C-alpha cells in the first residue's frame, strides 16, 4: 500500500518538545500548553482528510517534506533553522496515530525528513509499505 498527499498550510513551528511540566502533590505532571494543543488540533484536522480506509499494518517508509514560508529565501532552499526535524516529526506521527494511519508509529521503520523555504507552504507526506 502507498499513499501520498500535500497538506497546504503554514507548517506549525510549535513542537512536541514544548510540553510543560507542573508538580502536583509532589509528582511531575506533563501537559501541553494551549499553543501546542492548537498545533495538535490543526494537524489532526488536516490529516483526518487523508487517513487511509485501512490502517498500515506492516513496516513503512515515511517521506516528509516541510515547506515553510520562504520570506527572503529562495524557493526550494533547504531550511537549516529551528524547529528541528525530529521535533516536527514526533507530533506529526503521534497525530497520525490518533487519526488512524496505523496502530503505532513504531511501524515507521524508514524515514526521510526535509525542511525547505517554499513559495507553496505545507507538508508533503508519502507512506509506503516496506
PyMOL commands that set and color helices and strands:
alter all, ss='L'
color gray80, all
select helices_A, chain A and resi 16-18+34-47+85-99+105-107
alter helices_A, ss='H'
color red, helices_A
select strands_A, chain A and resi 2-8+20-24+27-31+60-69+108-118+122-129
alter strands_A, ss='S'
color yellow, strands_A
deselect
rebuild
show_as cartoon
